Amino acid sequence: MPEPFSERNFSGKCNLRVGQGLHRRLATEAAEEHMSLNQYVVRRLSEAS
């Protein structure tokens, strides 16, 4: 029986594959906010939840 999600350990790493256009848009928006792409995506994801 699989371990329940609530009891699993997570590394904090998540690799995503996105299209070139979305990658470019996110990178541009991150640069405009003086943030790394990673910081920007983390912020956007946390705001969406």
C-alpha positions as CSV (number, residue, x, y, z in Angstrom):
1,M,0.0,0.0,0.0
2,P,1.5,3.4,-1.0
3,E,2.4,5.9,1.8
4,P,-0.2,8.7,2.1
5,F,0.8,12.1,0.6
6,S,0.5,13.7,4.0
7,E,3.3,11.5,5.4
8,R,5.7,11.7,2.4
9,N,8.9,13.7,2.4
10,F,9.3,16.1,-0.5
11,S,12.7,17.5,-1.7
12,G,11.4,20.9,-2.8
13,K,12.6,20.3,-6.4
14,C,10.2,20.1,-9.3
15,N,11.3,20.1,-13.0
16,L,8.8,21.6,-15.4
17,R,8.8,21.5,-19.2
18,V,7.1,24.6,-20.7
19,G,6.9,25.9,-24.2
20,Q,9.4,28.4,-25.5
21,G,6.9,31.3,-25.5
22,L,5.9,30.7,-21.9
23,H,9.5,30.3,-20.8
24,R,10.4,33.6,-22.5
25,R,7.4,35.4,-21.0
26,L,8.2,34.2,-17.5
27,A,11.9,35.0,-17.8
28,T,11.0,38.5,-19.0
29,E,8.6,39.1,-16.2
30,A,11.1,37.8,-13.7
31,A,13.8,40.2,-15.0
32,E,11.4,43.1,-14.9
33,E,10.8,42.4,-11.2
34,H,14.5,41.9,-10.6
35,M,14.0,38.3,-9.5
36,S,15.4,35.0,-10.6
37,L,13.1,32.9,-12.8
38,N,12.9,30.4,-9.9
39,Q,11.9,33.0,-7.3
40,Y,9.3,34.5,-9.7
41,V,7.7,31.1,-10.5
42,V,7.6,30.1,-6.8
43,R,5.9,33.4,-6.0
44,R,3.4,33.0,-8.8
45,L,2.6,29.5,-7.8
46,S,2.2,30.4,-4.1
47,E,-0.2,33.2,-5.1
48,A,-2.3,30.8,-7.1
49,S,-2.9,28.4,-4.3
